[in-house]
């Protein structure tokens, strides 16, 4: 009476079997696995003993799979492939580094993302995960390493590093400006549509409207050609790019667009000062992490370049 074997199979004999079954040659399998032919034969024999079945039909110059061997090969080949792929992924992950960054959506799309290619080129082994969220994330209770926040200094926690301040400046597309006589003074804006962000969706942005800018230049009664309102910053900027009117821009968010000449500053020297700023925060749990420090240093360098280029 045969006894049903229940002991788990060892991985070594399974690898020897898979190579031999795939190559149908003991010598070739031995060469692939850096073993001797006799070692391969012993591994196969031990596996057959464990299974109580012959796996190969051994002939003088070749081997063939038995029915049991064919059945086992289908399972073992898939299993070893999945195992090797998983091990490869784990090894790859273990040597790569990653940083999780959170910031508000408009800053991510209009300032951070256009600069990431430079960082990736300099540090190809550091992966970046961007969490674009207009609601501030709690760095103490999430896996976020770095936060870039927007607001007045009074709302920032201890340890926040100021990247740059902010001003408001009128900008427009060159095509729109070419369609009218040149703008020489603030009162000339009456000839144009003025684009504004819907303040109901904003926080700490009572200052960010055309009326405040106009009042600051003594134009309390000025009415533009028309008003255009949008919910989000990128919509307002896109409208200006399309030549629909002038927008009060936050310089850091349009830095790339200005550098390309797709928008130009109207009335230089007539900017409104803003109480807002852009701040870098690091999670207490990530302080001292090399890749986080590298990314933070890169951010401060980019911010310094932006501040210098825009004079903010």
C-alpha positions in Angstrom: 0.0 0.0 0.0 1.5 3.3 -1.0 1.6 6.2 1.5 0.4 9.7 0.3 3.3 12.1 0.7 2.3 15.5 2.1 5.7 17.2 2.7 6.3 20.5 0.9 8.6 20.3 -2.1 12.0 22.1 -1.9 12.7 25.0 -4.3 16.0 23.6 -5.5 14.7 20.4 -7.1 11.8 22.4 -8.6 14.3 24.8 -10.3 16.3 21.8 -11.6 13.1 20.2 -12.9 11.9 23.4 -14.6 15.2 24.0 -16.5 15.4 20.4 -17.6 11.8 20.2 -18.7 12.2 23.4 -20.7 15.5 22.5 -22.3 14.9 18.7 -22.4 18.6 18.2 -21.7 20.3 17.6 -18.4 23.6 19.1 -19.5 22.0 22.3 -20.7 20.1 22.6 -17.5 23.2 22.1 -15.5 25.0 24.8 -17.5 22.1 27.3 -17.0 22.0 26.7 -13.2 25.7 26.6 -12.8 25.5 23.0 -11.4 27.1 19.7 -12.5 25.0 17.3 -14.5 25.1 14.8 -11.7 23.8 17.4 -9.3 20.9 18.0 -11.7 20.2 14.3 -11.9 20.2 13.9 -8.1 17.8 16.9 -7.8 15.4 15.3 -10.3 15.6 11.9 -8.6 14.8 13.4 -5.2 11.8 15.2 -6.7 10.5 12.0 -8.3 11.0 10.2 -5.0 8.9 12.9 -3.3 6.2 12.7 -5.9 6.2 8.9 -6.3 6.2 9.5 -10.1 8.7 9.5 -12.9 8.9 12.9 -14.5 11.1 12.1 -17.5 11.5 9.2 -19.9 15.3 8.9 -20.1 16.6 7.7 -23.5 20.2 7.3 -24.6 20.5 10.7 -26.2 17.4 12.6 -25.1 14.8 12.9 -22.4 11.0 13.5 -22.7 8.4 14.5 -20.2 6.0 12.0 -18.8 2.4 12.8 -18.3 3.1 13.7 -14.7 6.1 15.8 -15.8 4.0 17.8 -18.3 1.4 18.4 -15.6 4.0 19.6 -13.1 5.8 21.8 -15.7 2.7 23.9 -16.4 2.4 24.8 -12.7 6.1 25.1 -11.8 7.0 27.3 -14.8 4.3 29.9 -13.9 5.1 29.7 -10.2 8.8 30.3 -10.6 8.2 33.1 -13.1 5.9 34.9 -10.6 8.4 34.3 -7.8 11.3 35.7 -9.8 9.3 38.8 -11.0 8.3 39.5 -7.4 11.8 39.2 -6.1 13.0 41.5 -8.9 10.4 44.1 -8.0 11.4 43.9 -4.3 15.1 44.3 -5.1 14.4 47.2 -7.5 12.2 49.0 -4.9 14.8 48.4 -2.2 17.5 50.4 -4.1 15.2 53.2 -5.2 14.2 56.2 -3.0 11.0 58.1 -3.1 9.5 61.3 -1.8 5.9 62.2 -1.3 5.1 65.9 -1.9 1.8 67.7 -1.3 0.8 71.1 -2.5 -2.2 72.9 -3.9 -3.3 71.9 -7.4 -2.5 75.2 -9.3 1.0 75.4 -7.8 1.7 71.7 -8.7 0.6 72.1 -12.3 1.9 75.6 -13.0 5.2 75.8 -11.1 6.4 72.5 -9.7 5.7 70.0 -12.5 7.3 72.1 -15.3 10.6 71.9 -13.2 10.5 68.3 -12.2 12.3 67.1 -15.4 15.4 69.0 -14.2 15.3 67.2 -10.8 14.7 63.8 -12.4 17.7 64.4 -14.7 19.9 65.3 -11.7 18.6 62.6 -9.4 17.3 59.7 -11.5 17.1 57.2 -8.6 14.6 59.3 -6.6 11.0 58.8 -7.4 8.5 61.7 -6.7 4.8 61.2 -5.7 2.8 64.4 -6.1 -0.4 64.8 -4.0 -2.3 67.8 -5.4 -4.8 68.9 -2.8 -6.1 72.3 -2.0 -6.8 71.2 1.6 -3.6 71.2 3.8 -2.5 67.6 4.7 -1.4 66.8 8.3 2.2 65.9 8.0 2.2 64.2 11.4 -0.4 61.7 10.5 0.3 60.9 6.8 3.1 59.5 4.7 3.8 62.9 3.2 7.4 64.0 3.4 7.2 67.6 2.1 4.4 70.1 1.9 4.4 73.4 -0.1 1.8 75.7 1.3 0.4 79.0 0.4 -0.8 81.7 2.9 0.3 84.5 5.1 3.1 84.0 7.6 0.7 84.0 10.5 -0.9 80.7 9.4 2.4 78.8 9.0 3.7 76.4 11.7 7.1 76.8 13.3 9.9 75.6 11.0 8.2 76.6 7.8 10.7 77.9 5.3 9.6 80.8 3.0 10.3 80.0 -0.7 9.2 83.4 -2.0 6.7 86.1 -1.4 4.2 87.4 -3.9 2.8 90.4 -5.7 0.0 90.8 -8.1 0.6 92.1 -11.6 -1.7 92.6 -14.7 -0.8 90.3 -17.6 -2.2 89.8 -21.1 -1.5 88.0 -24.3 0.7 89.8 -26.9 -2.1 89.3 -29.5 -4.7 91.1 -27.3 -2.4 94.0 -26.6 -1.6 94.3 -30.3 -5.3 94.7 -31.1 -5.6 98.0 -29.1 -3.6 101.1 -28.7 -0.8 100.6 -26.2 -1.5 100.7 -22.5 0.3 103.7 -21.0 -1.4 104.1 -17.7 -3.8 102.2 -15.4 -6.9 104.0 -16.7 -6.3 102.5 -20.1 -7.5 99.2 -18.7 -11.1 100.5 -19.3 -10.7 99.4 -22.9 -10.3 95.7 -22.0 -12.2 92.9 -20.3 -10.8 92.0 -16.9 -10.6 88.4 -15.8 -11.1 87.5 -12.2 -11.1 84.4 -10.0 -14.3 83.7 -8.1 -13.3 84.7 -4.5 -16.0 82.4 -3.0 -13.7 79.4 -3.7 -10.6 81.0 -2.3 -9.1 81.4 1.2 -7.2 84.5 2.4 -7.7 86.1 -1.0 -9.8 89.1 -0.4 -6.9 91.1 -1.7 -6.7 89.3 -5.0 -9.3 91.2 -7.0 -9.2 93.8 -9.6 -11.2 96.3 -7.6 -8.6 96.4 -4.9 -5.9 96.9 -7.5 -7.9 99.7 -9.3 -8.6 101.4 -6.0 -4.9 101.3 -5.2 -4.3 103.3 -8.3 -7.0 105.9 -7.7 -9.4 104.3 -10.1 -12.4 103.8 -7.8 -15.0 104.4 -10.5 -13.3 102.6 -13.5 -15.4 100.0 -15.2 -13.8 97.6 -17.7 -15.2 96.6 -21.1 -16.6 93.5 -19.3 -15.9 91.2 -16.4 -15.1 87.5 -16.7 -15.2 85.3 -13.6 -13.6 81.8 -13.2 -13.5 79.3 -10.3 -9.8 78.3 -10.6 -6.5 80.0 -11.3 -5.6 77.9 -14.3 -8.9 78.8 -15.9 -8.2 82.5 -15.5 -4.8 82.2 -16.9 -6.0 80.1 -19.8 -8.6 82.8 -20.6 -5.8 85.4 -20.7 -3.7 83.2 -22.9 -6.7 82.9 -25.3 -6.9 86.7 -25.5 -10.2 87.1 -23.6 -8.9 89.9 -21.3 -6.3 90.9 -18.7 -5.8 88.9 -15.5 -4.2 89.8 -12.2 -1.5 87.1 -12.1 0.4 85.6 -9.2 4.0 85.8 -10.7 5.2 82.4 -9.5 2.3 80.6 -11.2 2.9 82.2 -14.5 6.7 82.3 -14.4 7.1 79.7 -17.2 4.4 81.4 -19.4 6.1 84.8 -19.0 9.5 83.4 -19.9 8.0 82.0 -23.1 6.4 85.3 -23.9 2.9 83.8 -24.1 1.8 86.4 -21.6 3.5 89.7 -20.9 3.3 92.0 -17.9 1.2 95.1 -18.4 2.2 98.3 -16.7 5.5 97.2 -15.0 6.0 99.0 -11.7 2.3 98.9 -10.9 2.2 95.7 -8.9 0.2 95.2 -5.8 2.0 93.8 -2.8 0.5 90.6 -1.4 0.5 89.3 2.2 0.8 85.8 0.9 3.8 83.6 0.5 4.9 80.1 -0.5 6.3 77.9 2.3 8.2 74.7 2.5 7.3 72.3 5.3 9.0 69.0 6.1 7.4 66.2 8.0 9.0 65.6 11.4 9.3 61.9 10.5 11.3 62.8 7.3 13.8 65.2 8.8 17.3 63.9 8.2 16.2 61.7 5.3 18.8 62.2 2.6 16.4 62.2 -0.4 14.1 64.6 1.4 17.0 67.0 2.2 18.1 66.8 -1.5 14.6 67.6 -2.8 14.2 70.4 -0.2 17.5 72.0 -1.3 16.5 71.7 -4.9 13.2 73.4 -4.2 14.9 76.3 -2.4 17.3 76.7 -5.4 14.4 76.8 -7.9 12.5 79.2 -5.7 15.5 81.5 -5.5 15.7 81.5 -9.3 12.0 82.3 -9.6 12.2 85.1 -7.1 15.2 86.6 -8.9 13.7 86.3 -12.4 10.4 87.9 -11.3 11.8 90.4 -8.7 9.5 89.2 -5.9 
